[in-house]
Amino acid sequence: MIGELMAALKAIPEIAKALREINTGIKNATASKRRSKKDENLSRLLAAARSSRGVREEAERSAGDNSGKSEGVE
């Protein structure tokens, strides 16, 4: 019985090490998911901004074409 107790006590540091490694793996996986989600959100935001800018520039060009100036005169 004492021998079993001693063996269990010797295993505690290895168990603690394994738990720390599991915890580190979980933290890394969570951070990776967060980073991926941020990258996706940033890509969507940039795409929306580019699209909005393209629409705005097209509207400005159209408005500039109809500004009342005669062609060939600037």
C-alpha positions as CSV (number, residue, x, y, z in Angstrom):
1,M,0.0,0.0,0.0
2,I,2.8,2.4,0.9
3,G,4.5,1.4,-2.4
4,E,1.4,2.3,-4.4
5,L,1.2,5.7,-2.6
6,M,4.8,6.4,-3.4
7,A,4.3,5.5,-7.0
8,A,1.3,7.8,-7.2
9,L,3.2,10.7,-5.6
10,K,6.0,10.2,-8.1
11,A,3.5,10.5,-11.0
12,I,2.2,13.9,-9.8
13,P,4.9,16.0,-11.6
14,E,4.3,14.1,-14.8
15,I,0.6,14.6,-14.6
16,A,1.0,18.3,-13.9
17,K,3.3,18.6,-16.9
18,A,0.8,16.8,-19.1
19,L,-2.0,19.1,-17.9
20,R,0.2,22.2,-18.7
21,E,0.8,20.9,-22.2
22,I,-2.9,20.3,-22.7
23,N,-3.6,23.8,-21.4
24,T,-1.0,25.3,-23.8
25,G,-2.5,23.4,-26.7
26,I,-6.0,24.6,-25.9
27,K,-4.7,28.2,-25.6
28,N,-2.9,28.0,-29.0
29,A,-6.0,26.5,-30.7
30,T,-8.2,29.3,-29.2
31,A,-5.7,32.0,-30.3
32,S,-5.6,30.5,-33.8
33,K,-9.4,30.5,-34.1
34,R,-9.5,34.2,-32.9
35,R,-6.8,35.2,-35.3
36,S,-8.6,33.4,-38.2
37,K,-11.9,35.1,-37.3
38,K,-10.2,38.5,-37.1
39,D,-8.5,37.9,-40.5
40,E,-11.9,37.0,-42.0
41,N,-13.6,40.1,-40.6
42,L,-10.8,42.3,-41.8
43,S,-11.0,40.8,-45.3
44,R,-14.8,41.4,-45.4
45,L,-14.3,45.0,-44.1
46,L,-11.6,45.7,-46.7
47,A,-13.7,44.2,-49.5
48,A,-16.7,46.3,-48.4
49,A,-14.5,49.5,-48.3
50,R,-13.1,48.8,-51.7
51,S,-16.6,48.2,-53.1
52,S,-17.9,51.3,-51.6
53,R,-15.0,53.4,-52.9
54,G,-15.5,51.9,-56.4
55,V,-19.2,52.8,-56.3
56,R,-18.4,56.3,-55.0
57,E,-15.6,56.9,-57.6
58,E,-18.0,55.7,-60.4
59,A,-20.7,58.1,-59.2
60,E,-18.2,61.0,-59.1
61,R,-17.0,60.1,-62.6
62,S,-20.6,60.1,-63.8
63,A,-21.4,63.4,-62.1
64,G,-18.2,64.8,-63.6
65,D,-19.3,63.7,-67.1
66,N,-22.6,65.6,-66.6
67,S,-21.1,68.8,-65.2
68,G,-22.3,71.0,-68.0
69,K,-18.9,71.5,-69.6
70,S,-18.8,71.3,-73.3
71,E,-16.6,68.5,-74.7
72,G,-13.1,69.4,-75.6
73,V,-13.1,72.6,-73.5
74,E,-11.5,72.5,-70.1
